Amino acid sequence: MSAVALEVILGFVFGILGMGLLMRYKKLTRSNYYRILFIVTALILIFFGVYLGYIGIFLNE
């Protein structure tokens, strides 16, 4: 498996983990503090996944 494919696959995995957190954060806790923490963590995971996918596709030549 090439490094490009690995980066793209890891990007998808992190994106899916972030989306899963965004969809389930209300059921995971009732505290507003932890809900905000879950939302921030999910957004970081999603953006890191997009970054890995972008780097893997467009910047590896």
C-alpha positions in Angstrom: 0.0 0.0 0.0 1.4 3.4 -0.9 1.8 6.3 1.4 -0.8 8.3 -0.6 -3.5 5.6 -0.1 -2.7 5.3 3.5 -3.1 9.0 4.1 -6.4 9.1 2.3 -7.7 6.1 4.2 -6.7 7.6 7.5 -8.4 10.8 6.5 -11.6 8.9 5.9 -11.3 7.1 9.3 -10.7 10.4 11.2 -13.6 12.0 9.4 -15.9 9.1 10.2 -14.9 9.2 13.9 -15.6 12.9 14.0 -19.0 12.6 12.4 -19.8 9.8 14.8 -19.0 12.0 17.7 -21.1 14.8 16.3 -24.1 12.6 15.9 -23.9 10.9 19.3 -22.6 13.7 21.6 -26.1 14.4 23.2 -26.4 10.7 24.2 -22.9 10.5 25.6 -23.3 13.1 28.3 -25.7 15.6 29.9 -23.1 18.1 31.0 -22.9 21.2 28.8 -19.1 21.4 29.4 -18.6 17.9 28.0 -20.9 18.4 25.1 -18.9 21.4 24.0 -15.7 19.4 24.5 -17.2 16.6 22.3 -18.1 19.1 19.6 -14.7 20.6 19.6 -13.0 17.2 19.5 -15.3 16.0 16.7 -14.5 19.1 14.6 -10.8 18.7 15.2 -11.0 15.1 14.0 -13.1 16.0 10.9 -10.7 18.8 9.9 -7.7 16.6 10.5 -9.3 13.9 8.3 -9.9 16.5 5.5 -6.3 17.7 5.9 -4.9 14.2 5.6 -7.0 13.5 2.5 -6.0 16.8 0.9 -2.3 16.2 1.6 -2.6 12.6 0.3 -4.3 13.5 -2.9 -3.0 16.8 -4.0 0.4 17.4 -2.5 2.1 14.0 -2.9 3.4 13.9 -6.5 
